[in-house]
Amino acid sequence: MRTDIGLSKHGQTGTGTTGSARDAFSRVLRRRAVRPATVWPALALAMATVAAVALAATGPAQAEAIHRAVVTVNNDVVTEYDVNQRARLIALSTRQSGGARTRDMAIEQLVDEVLMKQEARRLKISVRVEDVQKRIAEFAGKNNLSVPQFTQALRAQNIDISTFSRSIEAQMLAQALWPEVVRSIYGREAQVRPDDVERELARQGGPKISTRYEFTSRTITFVIPPKASSTDVQRRQNEADRIRRSFQSCETARSLVTGLRDVVVSDLSHQTSDSLGPEALKLLESTAENRATPPRRTSDGIQITAICSKTEIEDDKTARRNAEIKLLNEKFGDLARRHLEDLRRDARIEGNLPARLR
């Protein structure tokens, strides 16, 4: 099985960043500090060697030093550039001043990342470029920065955007890799039993009753061909908006679109609020019964969702689900750390190693 989720690229040249923007960036980066390599799932892949642009600015002796191997892990090399860049990112994100301790942390992280990358290759798990780029854009946007401005803020700290993007890539890869590893290697040990949930609920003082909703709905999709013109897209948008305004009942949904071409009305669907993401839940909660949501673009075309009914449910299902998720996360984290320790023990690791890796 091959799971694709992104790889990182070098950032674009920035257009300049104000001091306040850099401060905002630094604050949030510190909040999302690079964690020690022993904390799952913030394990990252090994960084690539020096970029051509950086090499062009250095002399032969400096270039040789940058390329110098600090550690080899099963023949994969961690260079001086890799270690220096990661140490700078750690110092920035944790407010440390650098020095030997930060350098040791960087080497430890990079060694674990190489091991994780090797394990990912074995299981044929990778990530997609566009997913990493999207995550970086979201991170920058939350701090009112464009990607070029974010890149410039990093450069001001002598950190290449590729260093940050690879740390993001690593977290995404870990999220895909470790659950697969844990399930395949540890099997039953990775499962949470009903009595485990009961004990966790008792520890929390007993299951708490909460209110959730069950939504009965159906979607109406106005299909748009892949190469449709902007005029065709707008026409479909107008049709969807007109149907939405005139919608009054799920029973009459099919007859409402009679005469319109390439319109798909789904069967009834039942969903509970605890199974929906925040955005989808907000959209359904804000739409009254026998009304439809605003049109939105999907991969198939323009879609509206008709709310047929909303039913209020009071039970302890949400509390039980949250307890199970908590226990699963704890188990997966412990087993992932154990597997990483096994990989580290079985690997051939050579070079200038921190004490913990000797």
C-alpha positions in Angstrom: 0.0 0.0 0.0 1.3 3.5 -0.9 0.0 6.4 1.1 0.8 9.9 -0.4 0.5 13.0 1.7 3.8 15.8 0.4 7.4 16.8 0.1 8.9 20.3 0.7 10.4 22.8 -1.7 12.6 25.8 -1.2 10.6 28.9 -0.5 10.3 31.9 -2.8 12.2 35.2 -2.4 10.3 37.3 0.1 9.0 40.8 -0.5 10.0 42.1 2.9 8.6 41.7 6.4 7.9 44.3 9.0 9.3 44.0 12.5 5.9 43.4 14.0 5.2 40.6 11.4 8.5 38.9 12.4 7.6 39.2 16.0 4.3 37.6 15.4 5.9 34.8 13.4 8.4 34.2 16.2 5.8 34.1 18.9 3.7 31.5 17.1 6.7 29.4 16.1 7.7 29.3 19.7 4.2 28.1 20.6 4.6 25.4 18.0 8.1 24.6 19.1 10.1 21.8 17.5 9.7 19.1 20.1 12.5 16.7 21.2 12.8 13.7 18.9 11.5 11.4 21.6 8.0 13.1 21.5 5.6 11.5 19.0 4.4 12.5 16.4 6.6 15.5 16.0 9.4 13.5 14.4 10.8 15.0 11.3 12.6 13.6 8.2 16.2 14.3 7.6 16.9 17.6 5.8 18.5 17.8 2.4 22.0 19.1 1.9 22.9 22.7 1.1 20.9 24.6 -1.5 22.8 25.6 -4.7 22.1 29.3 -3.9 23.8 29.0 -0.5 26.8 27.2 -2.0 27.3 29.9 -4.6 27.9 32.4 -1.8 30.6 30.3 0.0 34.2 29.5 -0.8 35.6 26.0 -1.3 36.6 25.6 2.3 33.2 26.7 3.6 31.4 24.5 1.0 33.5 21.5 2.2 32.6 22.2 5.8 28.9 22.5 4.9 28.9 19.1 3.2 30.9 17.5 6.0 29.1 14.4 7.4 28.3 14.7 11.1 26.5 11.4 11.4 25.7 8.5 9.1 22.6 6.4 9.8 22.6 3.1 7.8 24.7 4.9 5.1 22.3 8.0 5.0 24.3 11.1 5.8 23.4 14.0 8.1 25.5 17.0 7.1 26.9 20.0 9.0 24.4 22.2 7.2 21.5 19.9 8.3 22.6 20.2 11.9 23.2 24.0 11.8 19.9 24.7 10.3 17.9 22.5 12.7 19.8 23.9 15.7 18.8 27.5 14.5 15.1 26.4 14.2 15.2 24.8 17.7 16.8 27.9 19.2 14.2 30.2 17.5 11.2 28.0 18.5 12.2 27.4 22.1 13.9 30.7 22.9 17.2 28.9 23.5 20.5 30.6 22.9 22.0 27.7 21.0 25.2 26.1 22.0 26.2 22.5 22.6 22.9 21.4 24.1 20.9 22.7 21.1 23.3 21.1 18.7 22.9 17.8 20.5 19.1 18.1 20.3 19.3 18.8 16.6 21.5 15.7 15.9 19.1 13.5 18.0 16.1 14.8 16.0 17.8 14.3 12.7 19.0 10.8 13.5 15.5 9.8 14.5 14.1 11.5 11.4 16.4 9.5 9.1 15.3 6.3 10.8 11.7 7.3 10.3 12.3 8.1 6.6 13.9 4.7 6.1 11.0 3.0 7.7 8.6 5.1 5.5 10.5 3.9 2.4 10.1 0.3 3.5 6.4 0.7 3.9 6.1 2.8 0.8 4.6 5.8 2.6 5.3 9.3 1.4 3.8 12.8 1.4 2.7 15.1 -1.4 4.3 18.5 -2.2 1.1 20.4 -2.4 0.0 19.2 1.1 3.1 20.5 2.7 2.8 23.8 0.8 -0.8 24.2 1.8 0.1 23.6 5.5 2.9 26.3 5.3 0.5 28.7 3.6 -2.1 28.1 6.4 0.6 28.6 9.1 1.7 31.9 7.5 -1.9 33.1 6.9 -2.8 32.6 10.6 -0.1 35.1 11.4 -1.2 37.6 8.7 1.8 36.7 6.6 2.1 35.7 3.0 4.4 32.7 2.2 7.1 35.1 0.8 6.9 37.2 3.9 7.1 34.1 6.1 10.1 33.0 4.1 11.7 36.4 4.6 11.1 36.2 8.4 12.9 32.9 8.5 15.8 34.2 6.4 16.2 37.0 8.9 17.1 34.3 11.4 19.4 32.6 8.9 16.9 29.7 8.4 16.0 28.4 5.0 12.3 27.8 4.3 13.2 24.2 3.4 14.2 23.6 7.0 10.7 24.6 8.2 8.9 22.8 5.4 10.7 19.6 6.1 9.7 19.8 9.8 6.1 20.2 8.7 6.6 17.3 6.2 7.9 15.2 9.0 4.9 15.8 11.2 2.6 14.9 8.4 4.6 11.8 7.5 4.7 10.7 11.2 0.9 11.0 11.3 0.7 8.6 8.4 3.6 6.3 9.3 3.3 5.5 12.9 -0.3 4.4 13.0 0.5 2.0 10.1 3.6 0.7 11.9 1.8 0.3 15.3 -1.2 -1.6 13.7 1.0 -3.9 11.7 3.6 -4.7 14.4 1.7 -4.6 17.6 -1.8 -5.7 16.6 -3.9 -6.4 19.7 -1.6 -4.4 21.9 -2.6 -1.3 20.1 -6.3 -1.8 20.7 -8.5 -0.2 23.3 -10.9 -2.6 25.0 -14.4 -1.5 26.4 -13.2 -2.1 30.0 -10.3 0.3 29.3 -12.8 3.0 28.4 -14.9 2.2 31.5 -11.9 2.6 33.7 -10.9 5.9 32.0 -14.5 7.2 32.5 -14.5 6.2 36.1 -11.2 8.0 36.6 -12.8 11.1 35.1 -15.7 10.8 37.6 -18.1 8.9 35.4 -19.5 9.4 31.9 -21.0 12.8 31.3 -24.2 13.3 29.4 -24.0 15.7 26.5 -26.3 17.0 23.8 -25.6 16.2 20.1 -27.6 16.3 17.0 -28.5 13.9 14.2 -28.9 15.5 10.8 -30.9 13.9 8.0 -29.9 15.5 4.8 -29.5 15.0 1.1 -27.1 16.8 -1.4 -28.0 18.3 -4.7 -25.1 18.5 -7.0 -25.0 20.6 -10.2 -22.4 18.8 -12.2 -19.7 20.8 -13.9 -17.4 19.2 -16.6 -13.6 19.4 -15.9 -13.0 21.9 -18.8 -16.1 24.1 -18.3 -15.8 27.8 -19.0 -16.3 30.4 -16.4 -19.7 31.2 -18.0 -20.8 27.6 -17.5 -19.6 27.6 -13.9 -21.5 30.8 -13.2 -24.6 29.4 -14.9 -24.5 26.4 -12.6 -23.9 28.6 -9.6 -27.0 30.7 -10.4 -29.1 27.5 -10.9 -28.0 26.2 -7.5 -28.7 29.5 -5.8 -32.2 29.6 -7.4 -33.0 26.0 -6.2 -31.7 26.8 -2.8 -34.0 29.8 -2.4 -37.0 27.9 -3.5 -36.3 24.7 -1.5 -39.0 23.8 1.0 -39.0 20.1 1.5 -36.7 17.0 1.0 -39.7 15.2 -0.4 -40.0 17.5 -3.3 -36.2 17.8 -4.0 -36.2 15.7 -7.1 -39.2 17.3 -8.6 -37.7 20.7 -7.9 -34.8 20.1 -10.3 -36.9 18.5 -13.1 -35.9 20.1 -16.4 -32.4 20.8 -15.3 -29.6 18.8 -16.9 -26.8 17.0 -15.0 -28.2 17.5 -11.6 -27.7 14.7 -9.0 -30.0 14.4 -6.0 -28.6 12.0 -3.4 -30.4 9.5 -1.2 -31.1 10.5 2.4 -28.0 10.6 4.7 -27.8 10.4 8.5 -24.9 12.1 10.4 -24.4 13.0 14.0 -22.7 16.2 15.1 -19.8 14.3 16.7 -18.9 12.7 13.4 -18.6 16.1 11.6 -15.7 18.5 11.3 -16.0 22.0 12.8 -16.8 23.7 9.5 -19.4 21.1 8.3 -21.1 21.1 11.7 -21.3 24.9 11.8 -22.8 24.9 8.3 -25.5 22.3 9.2 -26.3 23.9 12.5 -26.8 27.3 10.9 -29.3 25.9 8.3 -32.9 25.5 9.4 -34.9 22.3 8.7 -36.4 22.1 5.2 -33.9 24.7 4.0 -30.6 24.3 2.1 -27.0 25.4 2.7 -25.4 28.1 0.4 -23.9 26.7 -2.8 -20.3 25.6 -2.5 -17.8 24.4 -5.1 -16.8 20.7 -5.0 -14.7 18.4 -7.2 -18.0 17.4 -9.0 -19.5 20.8 -9.4 -21.7 23.2 -7.3 -23.4 21.5 -4.4 -26.1 22.5 -1.8 -27.1 20.4 1.2 -30.7 20.2 2.1 -31.5 19.7 5.8 -34.5 17.4 6.1 -34.5 17.1 9.9 -32.5 17.8 13.1 -32.9 15.5 16.1 -31.5 16.4 19.5 -29.9 13.4 21.3 -28.7 13.4 25.0 -26.4 10.5 25.9 -22.8 9.7 27.0 -21.6 8.7 23.5 -19.5 11.8 23.1 -17.8 11.2 26.5 -17.1 7.6 25.6 -15.7 8.4 22.2 -13.4 11.1 23.7 -12.1 8.7 26.3 -11.4 6.1 23.6 -9.6 8.6 21.5 -7.5 9.7 24.5 -6.5 6.1 25.3 -5.7 5.3 21.6 -3.5 8.4 21.3 -1.6 7.4 24.5 -1.2 3.8 23.3 -0.1 4.7 19.8 2.4 7.3 21.3 4.0 4.7 23.6 4.2 2.0 21.0 5.6 4.4 18.4 8.3 5.5 20.8 9.1 1.8 21.5 9.4 1.1 17.8 11.7 4.1 17.2 13.9 2.9 20.1 14.1 -0.5 18.4 15.0 1.1 15.1 17.7 3.1 16.8 19.1 0.1 18.6 19.3 -2.0 15.4 20.7 0.8 13.2 24.3 1.4 12.3 24.8 5.0 13.6 28.3 6.5 13.3 29.8 9.9 13.8 30.0 12.7 16.4 27.0 11.5 18.5 25.4 13.1 21.6 25.6 11.0 24.7 22.1 9.6 24.4 22.8 8.0 21.1 26.2 6.4 21.9 
